[in-house]
């Protein structure tokens, strides 16, 4: 069951309440009795731990994806193009039947 945060708009009394999702929201303040007890919007109360997909893929704030992009760019720059001729090869050095000319 989720825990909901409530706060009274009249007296400022705040309280966390364990309720079912299907339960009706509370309206009466337990401190002053006014009908101004409202649910508050709060942050999620869970934390991802361990070495699962979150820690390995997303926890670094984009650093791992930038590293992947940089390494893939470096690997494409270091490989010569398949249709480019070697710089030191000449028709006389490798013969006229080679695929580089």
Phi, psi and omega per residue, in radians:
X1 nan 2.427 3.138
X2 -1.354 2.756 3.074
X3 -1.845 2.176 -3.141
X4 -1.867 2.463 3.080
X5 -1.669 2.257 3.112
X6 -2.084 2.664 3.061
X7 -2.572 2.391 3.125
X8 -1.442 2.270 3.124
X9 -1.359 -0.298 -3.133
X10 -1.495 -0.989 -3.048
X11 -1.805 -0.228 3.126
X12 1.515 0.062 3.121
X13 -1.094 2.297 -3.141
X14 -2.076 2.518 -3.116
X15 -2.695 2.469 3.011
X16 -1.683 2.313 -3.045
X17 -2.213 2.275 3.060
X18 -1.493 2.007 -3.085
X19 -2.402 2.725 2.973
X20 -1.289 2.717 3.095
X21 -1.106 -0.600 -3.106
X22 -1.377 -0.183 3.135
X23 -1.199 2.566 3.070
X24 -1.236 2.528 3.106
X25 -1.120 2.571 3.091
X26 -1.293 2.552 3.134
X27 -2.193 -0.459 -3.094
X28 -1.674 2.208 3.132
X29 -1.217 2.272 3.117
X30 -1.256 -0.325 -3.115
X31 -1.510 -0.854 -3.053
X32 -1.952 -0.227 3.111
X33 1.461 -0.016 -3.135
X34 -1.240 2.675 -3.138
X35 -1.566 0.757 -3.121
X36 -2.172 0.563 3.108
X37 -1.497 2.011 -3.028
X38 -2.145 2.581 3.042
X39 -1.209 2.499 3.102
X40 -1.849 2.624 3.057
X41 -1.520 2.117 -3.101
X42 -2.204 2.895 3.116
X43 -1.319 2.741 3.118
X44 -1.126 2.502 -3.070
X45 -1.872 0.921 3.074
X46 -2.418 2.773 -3.120
X47 -2.377 2.310 3.116
X48 -1.513 2.222 -3.124
X49 -2.232 2.823 3.083
X50 1.792 -2.949 -3.080
X51 -1.991 0.621 -3.131
X52 -1.400 -2.815 -3.069
X53 -1.060 -0.575 -3.113
X54 -1.142 -0.812 -3.091
X55 -1.209 -0.598 -3.070
X56 -1.550 -0.470 -3.035
X57 -1.892 -0.591 -2.981
X58 -2.182 -0.241 -2.987
X59 -1.188 -0.499 -3.052
X60 -1.278 0.006 3.126
X61 1.265 0.511 3.107
X62 1.696 -0.106 -3.111
X63 -1.154 -0.651 -3.125
X64 -1.237 -0.620 3.117
X65 -1.248 -0.577 3.081
X66 -1.195 -0.656 3.100
X67 -1.134 -0.666 3.106
X68 -1.148 -0.750 -3.139
X69 -1.139 -0.707 3.132
X70 -1.174 -0.702 -3.135
X71 -1.227 -0.590 3.112
X72 -1.259 -0.601 3.093
X73 -1.188 -0.693 3.128
X74 -1.161 -0.637 -3.126
X75 -1.251 -0.549 3.100
X76 -1.329 -0.514 3.103
X77 -1.290 -0.540 -3.078
X78 -1.414 -0.302 3.141
X79 -1.562 2.282 3.080
X80 -1.283 2.650 3.115
X81 -1.169 2.578 -3.071
X82 -1.190 -0.540 -3.092
X83 -1.661 -0.009 -3.141
X84 -1.463 2.482 3.129
X85 -1.435 2.560 3.061
X86 -1.071 2.537 -3.063
X87 -1.132 -0.612 -3.078
X88 -1.607 -0.078 -3.087
X89 -1.477 2.328 3.047
X90 -2.167 2.815 3.124
X91 -1.009 -0.560 -3.140
X92 -1.289 -0.550 -3.073
X93 -1.348 -0.644 -3.051
X94 -1.925 -0.097 3.121
X95 1.623 2.820 -3.067
X96 -1.466 -0.175 -3.112
X97 -1.654 0.107 -3.131
X98 -1.363 2.859 -3.106
X99 -1.551 -0.091 -3.068
X100 -1.497 -0.130 3.137
X101 -2.166 nan nan
